[in-house]
Amino acid sequence: MVEKRKLICISCPVGCELTVTLDGDNILEVEDNACKLGLDYAQQEIFDPKRMVATSVKVKNGFHPLVPVYTEHPIPKPMIKDVLAEVRKVEIEAPVDFNQIVIENVLDTGVNIIASRNMPKV
């Protein structure tokens, strides 16, 4: 059964509104992409969507009670809630360094959770 989906490509600053024609698990056509990145984006977004995640982690004895963190690489979209639940379990001790690994290989994804700022100890 042929199906059309609309996507907004985020591979470059243009933000093309793609029209993707699918037949089951096959992409038949990608329309309205200004560059070839749209083709790769459509393939990735339809069959294996991934996202970067940014949140915060509790800090004990820090200048602030939370430190911002993010995933080092995009993670599978269906795992976002589980990754956030794992991050909520963590409390780290100050001082925290920029780019410090807070959780290594979160949920066996191969992706680390990284601190995105310094947090001095009080």
A tleap script that builds the chain and sets N, CA, C and O, in Angstrom:
source leaprc.protein.ff14SB
mol = sequence {
  NMET VAL GLU LYS ARG LYS LEU ILE CYS ILE
  SER CYS PRO VAL GLY CYS GLU LEU THR VAL
  THR LEU ASP GLY ASP ASN ILE LEU GLU VAL
  GLU ASP ASN ALA CYS LYS LEU GLY LEU ASP
  TYR ALA GLN GLN GLU ILE PHE ASP PRO LYS
  ARG MET VAL ALA THR SER VAL LYS VAL LYS
  ASN GLY PHE HIE PRO LEU VAL PRO VAL TYR
  THR GLU HIE PRO ILE PRO LYS PRO MET ILE
  LYS ASP VAL LEU ALA GLU VAL ARG LYS VAL
  GLU ILE GLU ALA PRO VAL ASP PHE ASN GLN
  ILE VAL ILE GLU ASN VAL LEU ASP THR GLY
  VAL ASN ILE ILE ALA SER ARG ASN MET PRO
  LYS CVAL
}
set mol.1.N position { 0.837 -1.182 0.000 }
set mol.1.CA position { 0.000 0.000 0.000 }
set mol.1.C position { 0.880 1.242 0.000 }
set mol.1.O position { 1.759 1.382 0.850 }
set mol.2.N position { 0.653 2.124 -0.927 }
set mol.2.CA position { 1.446 3.341 -1.055 }
set mol.2.C position { 0.930 4.386 -0.070 }
set mol.2.O position { -0.273 4.611 0.064 }
set mol.3.N position { 1.886 5.018 0.614 }
set mol.3.CA position { 1.572 6.008 1.645 }
set mol.3.C position { 2.488 7.204 1.452 }
set mol.3.O position { 3.638 7.046 1.041 }
set mol.4.N position { 1.994 8.393 1.744 }
set mol.4.CA position { 2.820 9.613 1.701 }
set mol.4.C position { 2.940 10.167 3.107 }
set mol.4.O position { 1.962 10.233 3.852 }
set mol.5.N position { 4.164 10.567 3.460 }
set mol.5.CA position { 4.417 11.193 4.757 }
set mol.5.C position { 5.109 12.524 4.533 }
set mol.5.O position { 5.899 12.686 3.603 }
set mol.6.N position { 4.799 13.471 5.401 }
set mol.6.CA position { 5.446 14.783 5.376 }
set mol.6.C position { 6.465 14.834 6.508 }
set mol.6.O position { 6.170 14.442 7.637 }
set mol.7.N position { 7.659 15.316 6.203 }
set mol.7.CA position { 8.725 15.483 7.194 }
set mol.7.C position { 9.354 16.848 6.990 }
set mol.7.O position { 9.344 17.384 5.882 }
set mol.8.N position { 9.891 17.401 8.041 }
set mol.8.CA position { 10.714 18.607 7.912 }
set mol.8.C position { 12.144 18.179 8.164 }
set mol.8.O position { 12.490 17.740 9.261 }
set mol.9.N position { 12.963 18.308 7.153 }
set mol.9.CA position { 14.365 17.887 7.245 }
set mol.9.C position { 15.131 18.845 8.158 }
set mol.9.O position { 15.006 20.064 8.045 }
set mol.10.N position { 15.922 18.272 9.061 }
set mol.10.CA position { 16.723 19.087 9.980 }
set mol.10.C position { 18.224 18.885 9.746 }
set mol.10.O position { 19.044 19.193 10.611 }
set mol.11.N position { 18.568 18.368 8.575 }
set mol.11.CA position { 19.974 18.092 8.279 }
set mol.11.C position { 20.788 19.346 7.972 }
set mol.11.O position { 22.006 19.356 8.149 }
set mol.12.N position { 20.125 20.389 7.518 }
set mol.12.CA position { 20.824 21.649 7.244 }
set mol.12.C position { 19.891 22.801 7.601 }
set mol.12.O position { 18.722 22.564 7.906 }
set mol.13.N position { 20.369 24.023 7.574 }
set mol.13.CA position { 19.540 25.163 8.003 }
set mol.13.C position { 18.331 25.472 7.110 }
set mol.13.O position { 17.453 26.228 7.526 }
set mol.14.N position { 18.261 24.914 5.908 }
set mol.14.CA position { 17.148 25.228 5.011 }
set mol.14.C position { 15.816 24.732 5.580 }
set mol.14.O position { 14.815 25.444 5.492 }
set mol.15.N position { 15.782 23.530 6.160 }
set mol.15.CA position { 14.546 22.991 6.747 }
set mol.15.C position { 13.498 22.643 5.711 }
set mol.15.O position { 12.350 23.073 5.822 }
set mol.16.N position { 13.876 21.875 4.713 }
set mol.16.CA position { 12.954 21.503 3.636 }
set mol.16.C position { 11.765 20.698 4.158 }
set mol.16.O position { 11.905 19.862 5.051 }
set mol.17.N position { 10.594 20.969 3.584 }
set mol.17.CA position { 9.392 20.193 3.883 }
set mol.17.C position { 9.338 19.046 2.881 }
set mol.17.O position { 8.921 19.226 1.736 }
set mol.18.N position { 9.763 17.868 3.323 }
set mol.18.CA position { 9.857 16.708 2.450 }
set mol.18.C position { 8.520 15.992 2.335 }
set mol.18.O position { 7.747 15.933 3.291 }
set mol.19.N position { 8.262 15.453 1.155 }
set mol.19.CA position { 7.148 14.542 0.942 }
set mol.19.C position { 7.771 13.208 0.583 }
set mol.19.O position { 8.454 13.082 -0.433 }
set mol.20.N position { 7.530 12.204 1.431 }
set mol.20.CA position { 8.128 10.886 1.244 }
set mol.20.C position { 7.030 9.909 0.841 }
set mol.20.O position { 6.020 9.777 1.532 }
set mol.21.N position { 7.234 9.229 -0.278 }
set mol.21.CA position { 6.292 8.219 -0.745 }
set mol.21.C position { 6.846 6.855 -0.379 }
set mol.21.O position { 7.962 6.499 -0.760 }
set mol.22.N position { 6.040 6.083 0.377 }
set mol.22.CA position { 6.459 4.767 0.866 }
set mol.22.C position { 5.549 3.683 0.296 }
set mol.22.O position { 4.357 3.895 0.077 }
set mol.23.N position { 6.135 2.536 0.065 }
set mol.23.CA position { 5.372 1.330 -0.246 }
set mol.23.C position { 5.849 0.274 0.733 }
set mol.23.O position { 6.849 -0.402 0.493 }
set mol.24.N position { 5.122 0.132 1.848 }
set mol.24.CA position { 5.559 -0.787 2.905 }
set mol.24.C position { 6.842 -0.284 3.524 }
set mol.24.O position { 6.880 0.810 4.087 }
set mol.25.N position { 7.913 -1.092 3.421 }
set mol.25.CA position { 9.215 -0.720 3.978 }
set mol.25.C position { 10.164 -0.146 2.936 }
set mol.25.O position { 11.373 -0.099 3.164 }
set mol.26.N position { 9.647 0.282 1.818 }
set mol.26.CA position { 10.486 0.836 0.752 }
set mol.26.C position { 10.129 2.288 0.493 }
set mol.26.O position { 8.959 2.637 0.343 }
set mol.27.N position { 11.147 3.124 0.443 }
set mol.27.CA position { 10.940 4.514 0.062 }
set mol.27.C position { 10.970 4.564 -1.460 }
set mol.27.O position { 11.976 4.227 -2.085 }
set mol.28.N position { 9.855 4.988 -2.047 }
set mol.28.CA position { 9.774 5.091 -3.502 }
set mol.28.C position { 10.312 6.422 -4.003 }
set mol.28.O position { 10.964 6.492 -5.045 }
set mol.29.N position { 10.028 7.488 -3.237 }
set mol.29.CA position { 10.412 8.817 -3.698 }
set mol.29.C position { 10.486 9.785 -2.524 }
set mol.29.O position { 9.694 9.703 -1.586 }
set mol.30.N position { 11.444 10.699 -2.588 }
set mol.30.CA position { 11.552 11.813 -1.651 }
set mol.30.C position { 11.503 13.075 -2.497 }
set mol.30.O position { 12.335 13.269 -3.384 }
set mol.31.N position { 10.524 13.933 -2.219 }
set mol.31.CA position { 10.340 15.152 -3.003 }
set mol.31.C position { 10.588 16.388 -2.149 }
set mol.31.O position { 10.490 16.354 -0.922 }
set mol.32.N position { 10.908 17.468 -2.829 }
set mol.32.CA position { 11.045 18.805 -2.239 }
set mol.32.C position { 12.286 18.981 -1.387 }
set mol.32.O position { 12.335 19.900 -0.569 }
set mol.33.N position { 13.298 18.126 -1.549 }
set mol.33.CA position { 14.558 18.324 -0.830 }
set mol.33.C position { 15.474 19.203 -1.670 }
set mol.33.O position { 15.638 18.979 -2.869 }
set mol.34.N position { 16.067 20.200 -1.033 }
set mol.34.CA position { 16.957 21.119 -1.733 }
set mol.34.C position { 18.362 20.536 -1.905 }
set mol.34.O position { 19.123 20.988 -2.760 }
set mol.35.N position { 18.703 19.531 -1.091 }
set mol.35.CA position { 20.024 18.913 -1.198 }
set mol.35.C position { 19.905 17.412 -0.947 }
set mol.35.O position { 18.853 16.922 -0.537 }
set mol.36.N position { 20.983 16.700 -1.196 }
set mol.36.CA position { 20.939 15.240 -1.045 }
set mol.36.C position { 20.823 14.790 0.415 }
set mol.36.O position { 20.507 13.629 0.676 }
set mol.37.N position { 21.073 15.689 1.362 }
set mol.37.CA position { 20.936 15.332 2.776 }
set mol.37.C position { 19.503 14.935 3.115 }
set mol.37.O position { 19.280 14.138 4.026 }
set mol.38.N position { 18.533 15.483 2.391 }
set mol.38.CA position { 17.132 15.162 2.625 }
set mol.38.C position { 16.826 13.693 2.395 }
set mol.38.O position { 15.994 13.114 3.093 }
set mol.39.N position { 17.492 13.085 1.422 }
set mol.39.CA position { 17.283 11.666 1.143 }
set mol.39.C position { 17.730 10.812 2.324 }
set mol.39.O position { 17.010 9.915 2.762 }
set mol.40.N position { 18.930 11.101 2.834 }
set mol.40.CA position { 19.458 10.364 3.981 }
set mol.40.C position { 18.603 10.610 5.226 }
set mol.40.O position { 18.335 9.690 5.999 }
set mol.41.N position { 18.179 11.864 5.409 }
set mol.41.CA position { 17.357 12.195 6.564 }
set mol.41.C position { 16.039 11.417 6.536 }
set mol.41.O position { 15.631 10.862 7.556 }
set mol.42.N position { 15.382 11.372 5.401 }
set mol.42.CA position { 14.105 10.659 5.276 }
set mol.42.C position { 14.285 9.182 5.615 }
set mol.42.O position { 13.481 8.609 6.351 }
set mol.43.N position { 15.326 8.576 5.087 }
set mol.43.CA position { 15.607 7.157 5.360 }
set mol.43.C position { 15.792 6.927 6.863 }
set mol.43.O position { 15.196 6.014 7.436 }
set mol.44.N position { 16.617 7.757 7.492 }
set mol.44.CA position { 16.899 7.638 8.923 }
set mol.44.C position { 15.645 7.889 9.759 }
set mol.44.O position { 15.344 7.124 10.675 }
set mol.45.N position { 14.931 8.935 9.451 }
set mol.45.CA position { 13.778 9.337 10.261 }
set mol.45.C position { 12.632 8.324 10.181 }
set mol.45.O position { 11.923 8.119 11.166 }
set mol.46.N position { 12.450 7.709 9.056 }
set mol.46.CA position { 11.345 6.754 8.904 }
set mol.46.C position { 11.683 5.392 9.497 }
set mol.46.O position { 10.836 4.772 10.141 }
set mol.47.N position { 12.907 4.919 9.290 }
set mol.47.CA position { 13.229 3.554 9.696 }
set mol.47.C position { 13.996 3.420 11.006 }
set mol.47.O position { 13.944 2.361 11.633 }
set mol.48.N position { 14.705 4.459 11.438 }
set mol.48.CA position { 15.456 4.386 12.693 }
set mol.48.C position { 15.616 5.785 13.284 }
set mol.48.O position { 16.728 6.311 13.330 }
set mol.49.N position { 14.505 6.401 13.743 }
set mol.49.CA position { 14.599 7.784 14.243 }
set mol.49.C position { 15.430 7.865 15.522 }
set mol.49.O position { 15.299 7.040 16.427 }
set mol.50.N position { 16.282 8.878 15.569 }
set mol.50.CA position { 17.141 9.106 16.737 }
set mol.50.C position { 17.082 10.574 17.112 }
set mol.50.O position { 16.808 11.437 16.277 }
set mol.51.N position { 17.345 10.843 18.381 }
set mol.51.CA position { 17.332 12.216 18.881 }
set mol.51.C position { 18.445 12.419 19.903 }
set mol.51.O position { 18.845 11.491 20.606 }
set mol.52.N position { 18.934 13.655 19.967 }
set mol.52.CA position { 19.791 14.072 21.069 }
set mol.52.C position { 18.855 14.370 22.239 }
set mol.52.O position { 17.719 14.799 22.037 }
set mol.53.N position { 19.337 14.143 23.459 }
set mol.53.CA position { 18.537 14.415 24.648 }
set mol.53.C position { 19.343 15.325 25.561 }
set mol.53.O position { 20.523 15.089 25.817 }
set mol.54.N position { 18.684 16.366 26.046 }
set mol.54.CA position { 19.300 17.273 27.014 }
set mol.54.C position { 18.392 17.332 28.236 }
set mol.54.O position { 17.173 17.443 28.109 }
set mol.55.N position { 18.991 17.257 29.411 }
set mol.55.CA position { 18.228 17.298 30.661 }
set mol.55.C position { 19.173 17.778 31.760 }
set mol.55.O position { 20.166 18.442 31.465 }
set mol.56.N position { 18.885 17.460 33.004 }
set mol.56.CA position { 19.771 17.846 34.099 }
set mol.56.C position { 19.877 16.710 35.108 }
set mol.56.O position { 19.024 15.824 35.170 }
set mol.57.N position { 20.946 16.761 35.895 }
set mol.57.CA position { 21.241 15.752 36.908 }
set mol.57.C position { 21.425 16.473 38.237 }
set mol.57.O position { 21.959 17.581 38.286 }
set mol.58.N position { 20.978 15.832 39.312 }
set mol.58.CA position { 21.153 16.397 40.654 }
set mol.58.C position { 22.637 16.430 41.015 }
set mol.58.O position { 23.401 15.526 40.676 }
set mol.59.N position { 23.021 17.507 41.718 }
set mol.59.CA position { 24.406 17.667 42.157 }
set mol.59.C position { 24.415 17.872 43.669 }
set mol.59.O position { 23.735 18.754 44.194 }
set mol.60.N position { 25.189 17.051 44.351 }
set mol.60.CA position { 25.345 17.169 45.805 }
set mol.60.C position { 26.511 18.111 46.084 }
set mol.60.O position { 27.585 17.966 45.500 }
set mol.61.N position { 26.297 19.082 46.980 }
set mol.61.CA position { 27.314 20.058 47.393 }
set mol.61.C position { 27.782 20.958 46.255 }
set mol.61.O position { 28.915 21.440 46.265 }
set mol.62.N position { 26.916 21.181 45.280 }
set mol.62.CA position { 27.266 22.056 44.164 }
set mol.62.C position { 26.767 23.466 44.376 }
set mol.62.O position { 25.911 23.708 45.227 }
set mol.63.N position { 27.298 24.393 43.605 }
set mol.63.CA position { 26.869 25.786 43.662 }
set mol.63.C position { 25.390 25.893 43.298 }
set mol.63.O position { 24.671 26.728 43.847 }
set mol.64.N position { 24.939 25.050 42.377 }
set mol.64.CA position { 23.524 24.915 42.011 }
set mol.64.C position { 23.117 23.468 42.262 }
set mol.64.O position { 23.978 22.589 42.301 }
set mol.65.N position { 21.827 23.203 42.434 }
set mol.65.CA position { 21.390 21.833 42.731 }
set mol.65.C position { 21.357 20.898 41.529 }
set mol.65.O position { 21.263 19.681 41.687 }
set mol.66.N position { 21.436 21.469 40.317 }
set mol.66.CA position { 21.382 20.670 39.093 }
set mol.66.C position { 22.490 21.091 38.141 }
set mol.66.O position { 22.937 22.238 38.151 }
set mol.67.N position { 22.926 20.141 37.315 }
set mol.67.CA position { 23.878 20.448 36.255 }
set mol.67.C position { 23.277 19.949 34.938 }
set mol.67.O position { 22.741 18.842 34.890 }
set mol.68.N position { 23.360 20.751 33.870 }
set mol.68.CA position { 22.821 20.303 32.592 }
set mol.68.C position { 23.690 19.196 31.981 }
set mol.68.O position { 24.918 19.222 32.068 }
set mol.69.N position { 23.017 18.236 31.369 }
set mol.69.CA position { 23.695 17.120 30.711 }
set mol.69.C position { 23.034 16.861 29.358 }
set mol.69.O position { 21.927 17.329 29.092 }
set mol.70.N position { 23.728 16.111 28.515 }
set mol.70.CA position { 23.183 15.767 27.204 }
set mol.70.C position { 23.761 14.434 26.751 }
set mol.70.O position { 24.760 13.963 27.294 }
set mol.71.N position { 23.129 13.835 25.758 }
set mol.71.CA position { 23.658 12.598 25.187 }
set mol.71.C position { 24.787 12.957 24.225 }
set mol.71.O position { 24.693 13.914 23.457 }
set mol.72.N position { 25.844 12.173 24.287 }
set mol.72.CA position { 27.013 12.424 23.445 }
set mol.72.C position { 26.677 12.266 21.953 }
set mol.72.O position { 27.264 12.937 21.104 }
set mol.73.N position { 25.743 11.387 21.651 }
set mol.73.CA position { 25.280 11.120 20.279 }
set mol.73.C position { 23.769 10.906 20.341 }
set mol.73.O position { 23.226 10.677 21.423 }
set mol.74.N position { 23.084 10.977 19.206 }
set mol.74.CA position { 21.648 10.697 19.217 }
set mol.74.C position { 21.371 9.261 19.671 }
set mol.74.O position { 22.158 8.348 19.420 }
set mol.75.N position { 20.238 9.090 20.342 }
set mol.75.CA position { 19.815 7.757 20.790 }
set mol.75.C position { 18.512 7.396 20.077 }
set mol.75.O position { 17.804 8.283 19.600 }
set mol.76.N position { 18.193 6.106 19.999 }
set mol.76.CA position { 16.926 5.713 19.369 }
set mol.76.C position { 15.747 6.399 20.054 }
set mol.76.O position { 15.648 6.398 21.281 }
set mol.77.N position { 14.868 6.975 19.266 }
set mol.77.CA position { 13.735 7.742 19.792 }
set mol.77.C position { 12.877 6.946 20.780 }
set mol.77.O position { 12.448 7.513 21.785 }
set mol.78.N position { 12.607 5.651 20.538 }
set mol.78.CA position { 11.797 4.912 21.507 }
set mol.78.C position { 12.450 4.749 22.885 }
set mol.78.O position { 11.763 4.402 23.846 }
set mol.79.N position { 13.762 4.993 23.002 }
set mol.79.CA position { 14.461 4.829 24.271 }
set mol.79.C position { 14.536 6.102 25.107 }
set mol.79.O position { 15.068 6.071 26.216 }
set mol.80.N position { 14.023 7.205 24.610 }
set mol.80.CA position { 14.167 8.486 25.299 }
set mol.80.C position { 13.611 8.435 26.722 }
set mol.80.O position { 14.286 8.860 27.660 }
set mol.81.N position { 12.402 7.925 26.894 }
set mol.81.CA position { 11.800 7.882 28.242 }
set mol.81.C position { 12.631 7.027 29.190 }
set mol.81.O position { 12.807 7.390 30.353 }
set mol.82.N position { 13.143 5.900 28.711 }
set mol.82.CA position { 13.955 5.020 29.558 }
set mol.82.C position { 15.275 5.684 29.940 }
set mol.82.O position { 15.736 5.554 31.074 }
set mol.83.N position { 15.879 6.395 28.992 }
set mol.83.CA position { 17.135 7.097 29.277 }
set mol.83.C position { 16.881 8.199 30.309 }
set mol.83.O position { 17.665 8.358 31.244 }
set mol.84.N position { 15.810 8.951 30.150 }
set mol.84.CA position { 15.488 10.002 31.117 }
set mol.84.C position { 15.230 9.414 32.504 }
set mol.84.O position { 15.626 10.007 33.507 }
set mol.85.N position { 14.576 8.267 32.573 }
set mol.85.CA position { 14.339 7.605 33.861 }
set mol.85.C position { 15.660 7.202 34.510 }
set mol.85.O position { 15.812 7.297 35.728 }
set mol.86.N position { 16.609 6.756 33.701 }
set mol.86.CA position { 17.924 6.368 34.213 }
set mol.86.C position { 18.684 7.584 34.731 }
set mol.86.O position { 19.340 7.510 35.770 }
set mol.87.N position { 18.599 8.689 34.020 }
set mol.87.CA position { 19.278 9.922 34.429 }
set mol.87.C position { 18.698 10.441 35.747 }
set mol.87.O position { 19.439 10.946 36.591 }
set mol.88.N position { 17.381 10.322 35.929 }
set mol.88.CA position { 16.748 10.797 37.166 }
set mol.88.C position { 17.248 10.050 38.404 }
set mol.88.O position { 17.137 10.568 39.514 }
set mol.89.N position { 17.788 8.861 38.239 }
set mol.89.CA position { 18.288 8.072 39.372 }
set mol.89.C position { 19.645 8.561 39.871 }
set mol.89.O position { 20.081 8.185 40.959 }
set mol.90.N position { 20.302 9.388 39.088 }
set mol.90.CA position { 21.692 9.768 39.349 }
set mol.90.C position { 21.784 11.053 40.164 }
set mol.90.O position { 21.049 12.010 39.925 }
set mol.91.N position { 22.702 11.057 41.131 }
set mol.91.CA position { 23.096 12.275 41.839 }
set mol.91.C position { 24.614 12.248 41.914 }
set mol.91.O position { 25.196 11.293 42.429 }
set mol.92.N position { 25.254 13.286 41.406 }
set mol.92.CA position { 26.712 13.311 41.380 }
set mol.92.C position { 27.235 14.320 42.388 }
set mol.92.O position { 26.519 15.227 42.812 }
set mol.93.N position { 28.474 14.148 42.757 }
set mol.93.CA position { 29.138 15.000 43.740 }
set mol.93.C position { 29.884 16.118 43.015 }
set mol.93.O position { 30.584 15.871 42.034 }
set mol.94.N position { 29.731 17.345 43.502 }
set mol.94.CA position { 30.493 18.480 42.973 }
set mol.94.C position { 31.940 18.348 43.437 }
set mol.94.O position { 32.168 17.760 44.493 }
set mol.95.N position { 32.898 18.847 42.730 }
set mol.95.CA position { 32.796 19.634 41.510 }
set mol.95.C position { 32.565 18.748 40.278 }
set mol.95.O position { 32.972 17.587 40.230 }
set mol.96.N position { 31.902 19.340 39.295 }
set mol.96.CA position { 31.635 18.669 38.022 }
set mol.96.C position { 32.353 19.472 36.944 }
set mol.96.O position { 32.289 20.701 36.928 }
set mol.97.N position { 33.030 18.775 36.055 }
set mol.97.CA position { 33.755 19.429 34.960 }
set mol.97.C position { 32.955 19.383 33.669 }
set mol.97.O position { 32.229 18.423 33.408 }
set mol.98.N position { 33.094 20.422 32.869 }
set mol.98.CA position { 32.518 20.459 31.531 }
set mol.98.C position { 32.986 19.226 30.756 }
set mol.98.O position { 34.174 18.903 30.778 }
set mol.99.N position { 32.084 18.542 30.079 }
set mol.99.CA position { 32.346 17.329 29.288 }
set mol.99.C position { 32.666 16.102 30.140 }
set mol.99.O position { 33.115 15.088 29.606 }
set mol.100.N position { 32.448 16.172 31.439 }
set mol.100.CA position { 32.635 15.002 32.304 }
set mol.100.C position { 31.567 13.964 31.965 }
set mol.100.O position { 30.402 14.310 31.768 }
set mol.101.N position { 31.960 12.702 31.897 }
set mol.101.CA position { 30.987 11.632 31.678 }
set mol.101.C position { 30.226 11.410 32.982 }
set mol.101.O position { 30.821 11.109 34.017 }
set mol.102.N position { 28.916 11.560 32.922 }
set mol.102.CA position { 28.053 11.389 34.089 }
set mol.102.C position { 27.532 9.952 34.141 }
set mol.102.O position { 27.509 9.336 35.207 }
set mol.103.N position { 27.116 9.420 32.992 }
set mol.103.CA position { 26.713 8.019 32.867 }
set mol.103.C position { 27.390 7.467 31.625 }
set mol.103.O position { 27.211 7.985 30.522 }
set mol.104.N position { 28.160 6.425 31.811 }
set mol.104.CA position { 28.835 5.801 30.680 }
set mol.104.C position { 27.937 4.727 30.075 }
set mol.104.O position { 27.368 3.907 30.795 }
set mol.105.N position { 27.812 4.736 28.740 }
set mol.105.CA position { 27.069 3.716 28.004 }
set mol.105.C position { 25.661 3.529 28.575 }
set mol.105.O position { 25.288 2.421 28.961 }
set mol.106.N position { 24.896 4.593 28.627 }
set mol.106.CA position { 23.562 4.549 29.231 }
set mol.106.C position { 22.691 3.490 28.561 }
set mol.106.O position { 22.512 3.503 27.343 }
set mol.107.N position { 22.160 2.587 29.352 }
set mol.107.CA position { 21.277 1.502 28.908 }
set mol.107.C position { 21.840 0.710 27.728 }
set mol.107.O position { 21.102 0.296 26.835 }
set mol.108.N position { 23.160 0.507 27.739 }
set mol.108.CA position { 23.846 -0.264 26.686 }
set mol.108.C position { 23.609 0.286 25.280 }
set mol.108.O position { 23.568 -0.474 24.312 }
set mol.109.N position { 23.454 1.597 25.169 }
set mol.109.CA position { 23.265 2.225 23.860 }
set mol.109.C position { 24.587 2.549 23.186 }
set mol.109.O position { 24.631 2.823 21.987 }
set mol.110.N position { 25.685 2.515 23.977 }
set mol.110.CA position { 26.970 2.951 23.456 }
set mol.110.C position { 27.136 4.462 23.532 }
set mol.110.O position { 28.122 5.007 23.037 }
set mol.111.N position { 26.169 5.142 24.155 }
set mol.111.CA position { 26.160 6.598 24.238 }
set mol.111.C position { 26.354 7.018 25.694 }
set mol.111.O position { 25.721 6.475 26.599 }
set mol.112.N position { 27.232 7.988 25.903 }
set mol.112.CA position { 27.484 8.525 27.241 }
set mol.112.C position { 26.611 9.745 27.505 }
set mol.112.O position { 26.233 10.468 26.583 }
set mol.113.N position { 26.298 9.960 28.779 }
set mol.113.CA position { 25.634 11.192 29.216 }
set mol.113.C position { 26.750 12.107 29.719 }
set mol.113.O position { 27.537 11.720 30.583 }
set mol.114.N position { 26.811 13.307 29.181 }
set mol.114.CA position { 27.922 14.234 29.388 }
set mol.114.C position { 27.440 15.522 30.070 }
set mol.114.O position { 26.371 16.034 29.736 }
set mol.115.N position { 28.215 16.041 31.013 }
set mol.115.CA position { 27.914 17.337 31.633 }
set mol.115.C position { 28.217 18.451 30.638 }
set mol.115.O position { 29.243 18.428 29.958 }
set mol.116.N position { 27.316 19.425 30.560 }
set mol.116.CA position { 27.521 20.495 29.581 }
set mol.116.C position { 27.942 21.822 30.212 }
set mol.116.O position { 27.886 22.868 29.565 }
set mol.117.N position { 28.364 21.773 31.478 }
set mol.117.CA position { 28.964 22.963 32.119 }
set mol.117.C position { 29.732 22.533 33.355 }
set mol.117.O position { 29.566 21.415 33.843 }
set mol.118.N position { 30.554 23.408 33.848 }
set mol.118.CA position { 31.240 23.179 35.119 }
set mol.118.C position { 30.263 23.467 36.253 }
set mol.118.O position { 29.369 24.303 36.122 }
set mol.119.N position { 30.445 22.769 37.358 }
set mol.119.CA position { 29.666 23.045 38.557 }
set mol.119.C position { 30.614 22.999 39.743 }
set mol.119.O position { 31.026 21.918 40.165 }
set mol.120.N position { 30.970 24.169 40.291 }
set mol.120.CA position { 31.889 24.198 41.412 }
set mol.120.C position { 31.248 23.684 42.701 }
set mol.120.O position { 30.028 23.673 42.860 }
set mol.121.N position { 32.107 23.270 43.592 }
set mol.121.CA position { 31.649 22.818 44.900 }
set mol.121.C position { 31.499 24.032 45.818 }
set mol.121.O position { 32.265 24.990 45.713 }
set mol.122.N position { 30.508 23.991 46.722 }
set mol.122.CA position { 30.343 25.095 47.678 }
set mol.122.C position { 31.120 24.808 48.921 }
set mol.122.O position { 31.114 25.613 49.852 }
savepdb mol mol.pdb
quit
